[in-house]
Amino acid sequence: MPFIEVLTTELSIHMASKIKSFSQELDFNILKDTIKSLQSISIKGFTSSRVMPGMGSFVISKRGILPMDFDLLFTTKPDALYIDACDFRGGAFNSEEFTKICSYYLLSKHISYLKKSRSQWVRRFFQIEEERKKQGYFVSKGILLLPVYSRRILIKKSEISDIVGGGYVPQTYWNILSQEWENEKWAMLKIGSAPEFKGDIEQLCKELDNSHSYGFYVYYLDWTKTKIKDKAEMSPFAKAWLDINDGQAVLTQKKKEP
C-alpha cells in the first residue's frame, strides 16, 4: 500500500539521520569508547539484528562506520568480518596487533564471564551450520546471504576444554574444524581454505592474554559471484542511508573545523 511505503521511507530517513548524527561524534577507530557507545546507542525503533542474532548493529572499518545492513554491506564488499569476544573488561580490541590486521570489526553482543555467555559466542561461529539445519541448503536468509567461503577462530585452549561438549558447544561442530597453529595457551583453527594469516601470532596472543581476551573469529567473504543490487532494489534503510551520506555506505570521520 502506498501509505505503508511512504511511512517506511520516512521512518528510514529519520533513523538514518539519527544514526549519522550520533555516530559522527565518535572516534572512528576500534576503541573501547567507540564500541561501547555503538553497543549502547539508544534510538527509538532501532534494534539489534534479528537476522544475525547476537551480532551488533554496526561495523567499524579503517575507513569509518557502517550500519549492519546487508545491502550496505554488499555495496562495501568487505574482505572479512572480525568478531571479538568483547566484554568491555577485555577483548581483542585492546590488542595493537589485532587492530593492525582487523579490516572490518563487526560488533557482537558483549559477553560475560559466565560459561553460557561464552559458549553462545562460540556457537555463533557455527551459526551457518545452525541456520542450514533450520532453513535447509536451498534457502538463503540471514547470515546465509553472506558469501562466506572460510572461517577462522583464535581461542584460548582453556575455553575449548571448558565449553566444547557437555551441552554447550556440540562436539560435532568442533570436529569440522582443522587446527592451523597452537602454543601452550592458544589455538587457531579454521573451516575451509582461509587465507594466510598475516599478523604476528605470538605477539597477538601475548597481547590477548594481557587484555584478558577469550579470542576472536573471522568470516572471510568472496563477492565475485554475488549480484549487487541496484539502489531501487535495496532496503528502505539502505536507500535512506545512501541518500543522506552522499551515496556512500561507509560513514567517514567528519573533518574538524580548524
PAZAPA-4460 file (N, C-alpha, C; in steps of 0.05 Angstrom, whole numbers, plus 32768, in hexadecimal, padded with zeros to 4 digits):
% residues 258
    n_x    n_y    n_z   ca_x   ca_y   ca_z    c_x    c_y    c_z   seq   type   mol
   8011   7FE8   8000   8000   8000   8000   8012   8019   8000     1      M     A
   800A   802E   7FF1   801A   8046   7FEF   801F   8053   800A     2      P     A
   800B   8053   801C   800F   805F   8036   8025   8051   8046     3      F     A
   8025   8036   8045   803A   8027   8053   8055   802D   8048     4      I     A
   8057   802F   802E   8071   8035   8021   807B   8050   8029     5      E     A
   8069   8064   8029   8071   807F   8031   807A   8080   804E     6      V     A
   806B   8072   8060   8072   8071   807C   808D   8064   8080     7      L     A
   8091   804D   8073   80AA   803F   8075   80C2   8050   806C     8      T     A
   80BE   805E   8056   80D3   8070   804C   80DA   8086   8060     9      T     A
   80C5   8093   806B   80C9   80A9   807E   80D7   809F   8097    10      E     A
   80CE   8088   80A1   80DB   807D   80B9   80F8   8076   80B4    11      L     A
   80FE   806B   809C   8119   8064   8095   812B   807D   8093    12      S     A
   8120   8093   8088   812F   80AC   8086   8135   80B6   80A2    13      I     A
   8120   80B5   80B3   8123   80BE   80CF   8139   80AE   80DD    14      H     A
   8137   8094   80DB   814A   8082   80E8   8167   8087   80DE    15      M     A
   816A   8088   80C4   8184   808C   80B8   8190   80A7   80C1    16      A     A
   8180   80BC   80C2   818A   80D6   80CB   8193   80D6   80E8    17      S     A
   8183   80C8   80F9   818A   80C7   8115   81A4   80B7   8119    18      K     A
   81A7   80A1   810B   81BF   8091   810D   81D8   80A0   8104    19      I     A
   81D5   80AE   80EE   81EB   80BE   80E3   81F3   80D4   80F7    20      K     A
   81E0   80E2   8102   81E5   80F8   8115   81F3   80ED   812E    21      S     A
   81EA   80D6   8138   81F6   80CA   814F   8213   80C0   8149    22      F     A
   8216   80B3   8133   8230   80A7   812D   8246   80BB   8127    23      S     A
   823E   80D2   811C   8253   80E6   8114   8261   80F2   812C    24      Q     A
   8256   80EE   8144   8263   80F8   815C   8278   80E5   8167    25      E     A
   827A   80CD   815B   828C   80B8   8165   82A7   80B9   8158    26      L     A
   82BA   80AC   8165   82D5   80A8   8159   82D2   808F   8147    27      D     A
   82D8   8092   812D   82D4   807C   811A   82EB   8068   811A    28      F     A
   82EF   805C   8131   8304   8048   8134   82F9   8031   8146    29      N     A
   8307   801A   8145   82FF   8004   8156   8309   8009   8172    30      I     A
   82FA   8019   8181   8301   8021   819C   82EA   801A   81AF    31      L     A
   82F1   8016   81C8   82DD   800E   81DC   82C6   8022   81DD    32      K     A
   82CC   803C   81DD   82B6   8050   81E0   82A4   8050   81C7    33      D     A
   82B0   804D   81AF   82A0   804C   8197   828E   8033   8197    34      T     A
   8299   801C   819E   828A   8003   819E   8273   8005   81B3    35      I     A
   8279   800F   81CA   8265   8011   81E0   824F   8024   81D7    36      K     A
   8256   803A   81CB   8241   804D   81C2   822F   8041   81AD    37      S     A
   823A   8033   819A   822A   8027   8185   8219   8010   8190    38      L     A
   8223   8001   81A3   8214   7FEC   81AF   81FC   7FF6   81BF    39      Q     A
   8200   800E   81CB   81EB   8018   81DD   81DA   802E   81CF    40      S     A
   81DD   8032   81B5   81CE   8046   81A7   81B0   8043   81AD    41      I     A
   81A3   8059   81B2   8186   8059   81B9   8177   806B   81A6    42      S     A
   816B   805F   8192   815A   806E   817F   813F   805F   817D    43      I     A
   812A   806C   8181   810F   805F   8182   810A   8050   8168    44      K     A
   8104   8037   816A   80FE   8026   8153   8116   8018   8148    45      G     A
   812E   801E   8152   8147   8012   8148   814E   7FFA   815A    46      F     A
   814F   7FE3   814F   8155   7FCA   815E   816C   7FBB   8152    47      T     A
   8177   7FA8   8161   818D   7F98   8156   8183   7F85   8141    48      S     A
   8196   7F7A   8132   818F   7F69   811B   817F   7F50   8123    49      S     A
   8169   7F4B   8115   815A   7F32   8119   8164   7F1C   8107    50      R     A
   8170   7F24   80F1   8179   7F10   80DD   8194   7F05   80E5    51      V     A
   81A3   7F13   80F6   81BC   7F09   8101   81BC   7F0C   811F    52      M     A
   81AD   7EFB   812D   81AA   7EFD   814A   81C5   7EFE   8158    53      P     A
   81C6   7F0F   816C   81DF   7F12   817C   81F3   7F25   8170    54      G     A
   81EF   7F2D   8157   8201   7F40   814A   81F6   7F5D   814E    55      M     A
   8209   7F70   814E   8201   7F8B   8151   81F7   7F97   8138    56      G     A
   81F1   7FB1   8139   81E4   7FBF   8122   81F8   7FD0   8112    57      S     A
   8212   7FCD   8117   8225   7FDE   8109   823F   7FCE   8102    58      F     A
   824C   7FD8   80EE   8266   7FCE   80E6   8279   7FE6   80E7    59      V     A
   8290   7FE3   80F4   82A4   7FF8   80F5   82BB   7FEF   80E2    60      I     A
   82C2   8000   80CF   82D7   7FFA   80BD   82ED   800F   80BF    61      S     A
   8303   800B   80B0   8318   801F   80B0   830F   8038   80A2    62      K     A
   82F9   8036   8093   82EF   804D   8084   82DA   805D   8094    63      R     A
   82CC   804F   80A6   82B6   805C   80B4   82A3   8048   80C0    64      G     A
   828A   8051   80C4   8275   8040   80D1   825F   803A   80BD    65      I     A
   8256   8021   80BE   8242   8017   80AB   822B   800A   80BB    66      L     A
   8212   8013   80B7   81FC   8004   80C4   81FA   7FE8   80B8    67      P     A
   81F3   7FD5   80CA   81F2   7FB9   80C1   81D8   7FB3   80B2    68      M     A
   81D8   7FBC   8099   81C2   7FB7   8086   81CE   7FA7   806F    69      D     A
   81C1   7F91   8068   81CD   7F80   8054   81D2   7F8E   8039    70      F     A
   81BF   7F9F   8031   81C3   7FAD   8018   81DA   7FC0   8019    71      D     A
   81DE   7FCE   8030   81F5   7FDF   8033   820F   7FCF   8034    72      L     A
   820E   7FB8   8041   8225   7FA6   8042   822C   7F9C   8026    73      L     A
   8218   7F95   8016   821D   7F8C   7FFB   822A   7FA2   7FEA    74      F     A
   8222   7FBB   7FEF   822D   7FD2   7FE1   824B   7FD6   7FE8    75      T     A
   8251   7FD1   8001   826D   7FD5   800B   8280   7FBF   8003    76      T     A
   8275   7FA6   8003   8285   7F8E   7FFC   829D   7F8B   800E    77      K     A
   829A   7F88   8028   82B1   7F83   803A   82BD   7F68   8034    78      P     A
   82D7   7F66   8037   82E4   7F4C   8032   82E1   7F39   8049    79      D     A
   82DB   7F44   8061   82D8   7F33   8079   82C9   7F43   808E    80      A     A
   82BC   7F34   80A0   82AF   7F40   80B8   82BC   7F33   80D1    81      L     A
   82C7   7F44   80E2   82D3   7F3A   80FB   82BF   7F3D   8112    82      Y     A
   82BB   7F28   8121   82A8   7F28   8138   82B7   7F22   8151    83      I     A
   82B7   7F36   8163   82C6   7F35   817C   82B6   7F2A   8193    84      D     A
   82C2   7F1B   81A5   82B6   7F13   81BE   82B9   7F2A   81D2    85      A     A
   82A8   7F3E   81D0   82AC   7F57   81DD   829A   7F59   81F6    86      C     A
   82A5   7F5F   820D   8294   7F62   8225   829B   7F7D   8233    87      D     A
   82AA   7F8E   8226   82B1   7FA9   822F   82C6   7FA8   8246    88      F     A
   82C8   7F92   8254   82DF   7F8F   8267   82F7   7F87   8256    89      R     A
   82F2   7F78   8241   8308   7F6E   8230   82FD   7F69   8214    90      G     A
   830F   7F65   8202   8307   7F5F   81E6   831E   7F64   81D3    91      G     A
   831B   7F58   81BB   8331   7F5B   81A8   8335   7F78   819F    92      A     A
   8321   7F89   81A2   8323   7FA5   819A   8339   7FB3   81AA    93      F     A
   8342   7FA8   81C1   8357   7FB4   81D1   8373   7FAD   81C5    94      N     A
   8374   7F9B   81B2   838E   7F92   81A7   8395   7FA2   818F    95      S     A
   83AD   7FAE   8190   83B7   7FBE   8179   83BA   7FAC   8160    96      E     A
   83C4   7F94   8165   83C8   7F81   814F   83AE   7F7A   8142    97      E     A
   8399   7F76   8152   837E   7F70   8147   8374   7F87   8136    98      F     A
   8376   7FA0   813F   836B   7FB7   8130   837B   7FBB   8116    99      T     A
   8394   7FB1   8115   83A3   7FB3   80FC   8397   7FA1   80E6   100      K     A
   838E   7F89   80EE   8385   7F76   80DA   8367   7F77   80D5   101      I     A
   8358   7F83   80E8   833B   7F83   80E7   8331   7F98   80D2   102      C     A
   8326   7F8F   80BC   831D   7FA1   80A7   8300   7FAB   80AC   103      S     A
   82EF   7F99   80B6   82D3   7FA0   80BB   82CB   7F92   80D6   104      Y     A
   82C5   7FA2   80EA   82BF   7F99   8105   82A1   7F99   8108   105      Y     A
   8295   7F81   8109   8278   7F7F   810C   8272   7F7D   812A   106      L     A
   8263   7F91   8134   825D   7F90   8151   824C   7F78   8157   107      L     A
   8251   7F6C   816E   8241   7F55   8177   8236   7F5D   8192   108      S     A
   8221   7F4F   819A   8216   7F53   81B4   822B   7F4D   81C9   109      K     A
   822F   7F5F   81DC   8245   7F5B   81EF   823F   7F42   8200   110      H     A
   8254   7F34   8207   8251   7F1B   8215   8259   7F1F   8233   111      I     A
   8252   7F0C   8243   8259   7F0D   825F   826C   7EF6   8265   112      S     A
   8275   7EF5   827E   8287   7EDF   8286   8279   7EC5   8289   113      Y     A
   825E   7EC5   8289   824E   7EAC   828C   8253   7E99   8275   114      L     A
   8253   7E7F   827B   8259   7E6B   8267   8243   7E6C   8250   115      K     A
   822A   7E70   8258   8215   7E71   8244   821A   7E88   8230   116      K     A
   8221   7E9F   823A   8226   7EB6   8228   823E   7EB1   8216   117      S     A
   8254   7EA6   8221   826C   7EA1   8211   8266   7E8B   81FC   118      R     A
   8256   7E77   8203   8250   7E62   81F0   823E   7E6C   81DA   119      S     A
   822C   7E7F   81E0   821B   7E8B   81CB   822B   7E9A   81B7   120      Q     A
   8240   7EA7   81C0   8252   7EB5   81AD   825F   7EA1   819A   121      W     A
   8269   7E8B   81A5   8275   7E77   8194   8261   7E6A   8181   122      V     A
   8249   7E65   818B   8234   7E59   817A   822D   7E6A   8162   123      R     A
   8230   7E85   8166   822A   7E97   814F   823E   7E93   8139   124      R     A
   8256   7E89   8140   826A   7E83   812B   825E   7E6D   8118   125      F     A
   824E   7E5C   8123   8242   7E46   8114   8225   7E4D   810C   126      F     A
   821F   7E66   810B   8203   7E6F   8104   81FB   7E65   80E8   127      Q     A
   820E   7E64   80D6   8208   7E5B   80BB   81FD   7E3E   80BC   128      I     A
   820A   7E2D   80CB   8201   7E11   80CE   81E5   7E10   80DB   129      E     A
   81E1   7E21   80EF   81C7   7E21   80FD   81B1   7E2B   80EB   130      E     A
   81B7   7E40   80DB   81A2   7E4A   80C9   819C   7E37   80B2   131      E     A
   81B0   7E28   80A9   81AB   7E14   8094   8199   7DFE   809E   132      R     A
   819C   7DF7   80B8   818B   7DE3   80C4   816E   7DEC   80C4   133      K     A
   816A   7E06   80CA   814F   7E11   80CC   8143   7E16   80B1   134      K     A
   8153   7E21   809E   8148   7E2B   8085   814C   7E17   806E   135      Q     A
   815F   7E05   8071   8165   7DF3   805A   817A   7E00   8048   136      G     A
   8185   7DF0   8036   819B   7DF9   8025   8192   7E0A   800D   137      Y     A
   8178   7E0B   8008   816E   7E1A   7FF1   8160   7E34   7FF8   138      F     A
   8163   7E3C   8011   8157   7E55   801A   816E   7E67   8024   139      V     A
   816D   7E81   801C   8181   7E94   8025   8175   7EAB   8033   140      S     A
   8178   7EAC   804D   816E   7EC2   805D   8183   7EC8   8072   141      K     A
   8182   7EE0   807D   8194   7EE7   8093   81B1   7EE4   808B   142      G     A
   81C0   7ED7   809C   81DD   7ED5   8098   81E3   7EC5   807E   143      I     A
   81D1   7EB4   8076   81D5   7EA4   805E   81D6   7EB5   8044   144      L     A
   81CD   7ECE   8047   81CF   7EE0   8030   81EC   7EEA   802C   145      L     A
   81FC   7EE8   8041   8218   7EF1   803E   8228   7EDD   802F   146      L     A
   823A   7EE5   801C   824A   7ED2   800D   8262   7EC9   801D   147      P     A
   825D   7EBB   8033   8273   7EB1   8044   827F   7E98   8037   148      V     A
   8299   7E99   8032   82A7   7E82   8026   82B9   7E74   803A   149      Y     A
   82BF   7E81   8050   82D0   7E75   8064   82CD   7E84   807F   150      S     A
   82D4   7E76   8094   82D3   7E82   80AF   82EC   7E7A   80BF   151      R     A
   82F3   7E8C   80D1   830B   7E86   80E2   8305   7E90   80FF   152      R     A
   830E   7E81   8112   830A   7E88   812E   8325   7E86   813D   153      I     A
   832B   7E9A   814D   8341   7E99   8160   8335   7E99   817C   154      L     A
   833A   7E85   818C   832C   7E81   81A5   833F   7E75   81BA   155      I     A
   833B   7E7D   81D3   834A   7E71   81E9   8344   7E53   81EB   156      K     A
   8359   7E44   81F0   8355   7E27   81F3   8344   7E21   820C   157      K     A
   8346   7E31   8220   8336   7E2D   8238   8318   7E30   8232   158      S     A
   8312   7E41   821E   82F6   7E44   8216   82EC   7E2B   8208   159      E     A
   82FD   7E20   81F7   82F5   7E08   81E8   82EE   7DF1   81FC   160      I     A
   8300   7DED   820F   82FB   7DD7   8222   82E3   7DDC   8234   161      S     A
   82DC   7DF6   8238   82C7   7DFE   824A   82AB   7DFD   823D   162      D     A
   82A9   7E04   8223   828F   7E07   8217   8288   7DF4   8200   163      I     A
   829B   7DE6   81F6   8295   7DD4   81E0   828B   7DBA   81EB   164      V     A
   8273   7DB2   81E3   8266   7D9A   81EE   8256   7DA1   8207   165      G     A
   8249   7D8E   8213   823B   7D93   822C   8222   7DA5   8229   166      G     A
   8217   7DA6   8211   81FF   7DB6   820D   8203   7DD3   8206   167      G     A
   821D   7DDB   8203   8223   7DF7   81FC   8229   7DFB   81DF   168      Y     A
   8240   7DF2   81D6   8247   7DF3   81B9   8249   7DD6   81B0   169      V     A
   8238   7DCD   819E   8238   7DB0   8196   8254   7DA7   818B   170      P     A
   825C   7D90   8194   8276   7D85   818A   8275   7D81   816C   171      Q     A
   825D   7D7B   8161   825B   7D77   8144   8262   7D90   8134   172      T     A
   825B   7DA7   813F   8263   7DC0   8132   8282   7DC4   8134   173      Y     A
   828D   7DBF   814B   82AA   7DC3   814F   82BA   7DB0   813E   174      W     A
   82AF   7D99   8137   82BD   7D85   8127   82C1   7D8D   810A   175      N     A
   82B2   7DA1   8101   82B5   7DAA   80E5   82CC   7DBE   80E2   176      I     A
   82D7   7DC6   80F8   82EE   7DD9   80F7   8308   7DCA   80F2   177      L     A
   831B   7DD8   80E5   8336   7DCD   80E2   8349   7DE1   80F0   178      S     A
   835C   7DD6   80FF   836E   7DE7   810F   8385   7DF1   80FD   179      Q     A
   838A   7E0B   80FF   83A0   7E17   80F0   83B9   7E1C   8101   180      E     A
   83B5   7E23   811A   83CB   7E2C   812A   83C3   7E2A   8148   181      W     A
   83D7   7E27   8159   83D1   7E27   8176   83EB   7E2D   8185   182      E     A
   83E7   7E38   819D   83FD   7E39   81B1   83F2   7E2E   81CB   183      N     A
   83FE   7E34   81E1   83F5   7E29   81FA   83D9   7E32   8202   184      E     A
   83D2   7E4A   81FB   83B8   7E56   8204   83A3   7E59   81EF   185      K     A
   83AC   7E5C   81D5   8399   7E64   81C0   8399   7E50   81A9   186      W     A
   8383   7E4F   819A   8381   7E3E   8182   8373   7E4E   816C   187      A     A
   837D   7E4B   8154   8370   7E57   813D   8365   7E41   812B   188      M     A
   834B   7E42   8125   833F   7E2D   8115   832F   7E3A   80FE   189      L     A
   8327   7E2A   80EA   8319   7E35   80D3   8306   7E21   80C7   190      K     A
   82F4   7E2C   80B7   82E2   7E1D   80A6   82E6   7E27   808A   191      I     A
   82ED   7E16   8077   82F1   7E1E   805C   830D   7E29   8057   192      G     A
   8311   7E34   803F   832C   7E3D   8036   8330   7E5A   803E   193      S     A
   8335   7E5F   8057   8339   7E7A   8061   8353   7E85   8055   194      A     A
   8354   7E9F   8050   836D   7EAB   8046   8383   7EAA   805C   195      P     A
   839B   7EAE   8053   83B2   7EAD   8066   83AE   7EC3   807B   196      E     A
   83B4   7EBB   8094   83B1   7ECF   80AA   83C9   7EE2   80A9   197      F     A
   83C4   7EFB   80A8   83D8   7F0F   80A3   83E6   7F1A   80BD   198      K     A
   83D9   7F17   80D4   83E3   7F24   80EC   83F9   7F15   80F9   199      G     A
   8405   7F21   810D   8419   7F15   811F   8409   7F05   8134   200      D     A
   8406   7EEB   8130   83F4   7EDC   8141   83FD   7EDA   815E   201      I     A
   8418   7ED8   8162   8422   7ED7   817D   841D   7EF1   818C   202      E     A
   8423   7F07   817F   841F   7F21   818B   8401   7F26   8190   203      Q     A
   83F1   7F1E   817D   83D4   7F21   8180   83C9   7F12   8199   204      L     A
   83D2   7EF9   819D   83C9   7EEA   81B3   83D3   7EF5   81CE   205      C     A
   83EB   7F00   81CE   83F4   7F0E   81E6   83E2   7F25   81ED   206      K     A
   83DB   7F35   81D9   83CA   7F4C   81DE   83AE   7F44   81E6   207      E     A
   83A4   7F2E   81DA   8389   7F24   81E2   838A   7F1A   81FF   208      L     A
   839F   7F0D   8207   83A2   7F05   8223   83A1   7F1D   8236   209      D     A
   83B0   7F32   822E   83B1   7F4A   823F   8397   7F58   8241   210      N     A
   8386   7F55   822C   836C   7F63   822C   8355   7F51   8236   211      S     A
   835C   7F39   8240   8348   7F26   824B   8333   7F1F   8236   212      H     A
   833D   7F1B   821D   832B   7F14   8207   8326   7EF6   8206   213      S     A
   830F   7EEF   81FC   8309   7ED2   81F7   8311   7ECB   81DA   214      Y     A
   8313   7EDF   81C8   831A   7ED9   81AD   8308   7EE9   8199   215      G     A
   830A   7EE1   8180   82F9   7EEE   816B   82F7   7EDA   8154   216      F     A
   82E4   7EDF   8142   82E2   7ECF   812A   82DD   7EE1   8112   217      Y     A
   82E0   7ED5   80FA   82DF   7EE4   80E1   82CE   7ED5   80CD   218      V     A
   82BC   7EE4   80BF   82AE   7EDA   80A8   82BC   7EE6   808F   219      Y     A
   82C7   7ED5   807E   82D3   7EDE   8065   82BE   7EDE   804E   220      Y     A
   82BD   7EF3   803F   82A8   7EF7   802B   82B3   7EF9   800F   221      L     A
   82A4   7EEE   7FFC   82AC   7EEF   7FE0   8293   7EF9   7FD0   222      D     A
   8296   7F11   7FC5   827F   7F1F   7FB9   827F   7F1B   7F9A   223      W     A
   8291   7F0C   7F8F   8294   7F0A   7F72   827B   7EFF   7F65   224      T     A
   826C   7EED   7F73   8254   7EE1   7F67   823A   7EED   7F72   225      K     A
   823C   7F03   7F80   8225   7F0F   7F8C   821A   7F26   7F7B   226      T     A
   8201   7F25   7F75   81F4   7F3A   7F66   81ED   7F51   7F79   227      K     A
   81F8   7F68   7F73   81F3   7F80   7F83   81D9   7F8D   7F7A   228      I     A
   81C8   7F93   7F8C   81AE   7F9F   7F85   81B1   7FBB   7F7B   229      K     A
   819F   7FC3   7F69   819C   7FDF   7F62   8190   7FED   7F7B   230      D     A
   8194   8007   7F7D   8189   8016   7F94   816B   8012   7F97   231      K     A
   815D   8011   7F81   8140   800F   7F82   8137   7FF4   7F8F   232      A     A
   8148   7FE0   7F8F   8142   7FC6   7F9A   814A   7FC3   7FB7   233      E     A
   8157   7FD7   7FC2   8162   7FD5   7FDD   814C   7FDA   7FF2   234      M     A
   8154   7FD4   800B   8141   7FD8   8021   813C   7FF6   8024   235      S     A
   8125   7FFD   8030   811F   801A   8034   8135   8028   8045   236      P     A
   813F   801A   8059   8154   8027   8069   816E   802B   8059   237      F     A
   8176   8017   8049   818E   801A   8039   818B   8032   8025   238      A     A
   8174   8035   8019   8170   804B   8006   8171   8066   8015   239      K     A
   8164   8067   802D   8165   8080   803D   8181   8087   8046   240      A     A
   8190   8072   804E   81AC   8077   8057   81BD   8082   8040   241      W     A
   81BB   8076   8029   81CB   807F   8012   81C3   809C   800B   242      L     A
   81A9   80A2   800D   81A0   80BD   8006   81AB   80D2   8018   243      D     A
   81AD   80CD   8032   81B7   80E1   8045   81D5   80E1   8048   244      I     A
   81E2   80CC   803D   81FF   80C9   8040   820E   80CC   8026   245      N     A
   8203   80DC   8014   8210   80E2   7FFA   8215   80C9   7FEA   246      D     A
   8203   80B6   7FEC   8206   809D   7FDB   821A   8089   7FE6   247      G     A
   8225   808E   7FFD   823A   807D   8008   822E   806B   801E   248      Q     A
   8235   8051   801E   822C   803F   8032   823A   8043   804D   249      A     A
   8254   804A   804C   8264   804E   8064   8264   806B   806C   250      V     A
   825D   8070   8085   825E   808C   808F   827B   8092   8098   251      L     A
   8287   80A5   808B   82A3   80AC   8092   82A3   80C3   80A6   252      T     A
   82BA   80C6   80B3   82BE   80DA   80C8   82B9   80F6   80BE   253      Q     A
   82A9   8105   80CC   82A4   8121   80C4   82BD   8131   80CB   254      K     A
   82C6   8140   80B7   82DD   8151   80BB   82D7   8167   80CF   255      K     A
   82E9   816A   80E3   82E5   817E   80F7   82ED   8199   80ED   256      K     A
   82DE   81AD   80F5   82E4   81C9   80ED   82FE   81D2   80F9   257      E     A
   8310   81DF   80EA   8329   81E9   80F5   8325   81FE   810A   258      P     A
***
